Amino acid sequence: MSHRVTALGAVVVVIVGLSACGGKSDDQKVRAVVNGFDKALLDSKFAQACDDLSATLVTEAFRTRSGCIASIATNNPNTEAGTIKSATVKGDSATVVAQGTSAGPSAIELRKQNGTWKITGPLKLFKG
């Protein structure tokens, strides 16, 4: 369990001031979700970080929401300065490529569920 979320913390690295998503394009919304997840980790808001993940990802990686919160609280990754290199939206699916300063780029998958973008994987970023 010590490896969970660690890989994602090394690549989800952008801290950007976030505003409400109303009126934003899907491209801006998926970027905001990835940035919001990272900010939640940095601010030790573990429940909020888990809320950015899809229910399926939480179940596959952590079994339950409380398991997600506990795992992230225990293994909160160190994040680093970096950037989002790209965001590609195709219908209800999206991929955000994040680049950290010490790790290569990593693709983060998102899916729109009930009108809200959620991080869906890849699972290997969340499971050790």
C-alpha positions, 0 to 999 in steps of 0.5 A: 500500500505504500506505493499507492498514489506515490507515482501520481504525486510525482506527475500531477504537479501543477498548482493553479488558482482554481475558480468555479467550472461554470462556463469553462470548456471541457478542456479547462474543466479536465485541467482543473480536476487534475490541478484540484487533485494535486492541490487537495494533496498539498493541502492534506485534504484527502477526502477532497482528493478522493472525491476527484477520483471515479467511484470505480477507481476508488473501488479498484485501488482502495476498496472504499472511499474511507480506504482511499482517504486512509491510504492517501493520508498515510502515503501522501506523495510529495509533489513537485513543480511542473506543468500540464503539457496537454489535455485532449477531450473526446466526448466524455473521455479525456487525457491530461498529460502532466510533466514533473521536474524529475519524472517523465510525462504521465497520462491521466485519464478522466471521464465525465460522469453525471456531468462531472469530470472524474479521474479514472486512471490509469490504475497503476498510478494509484496501486503499487 
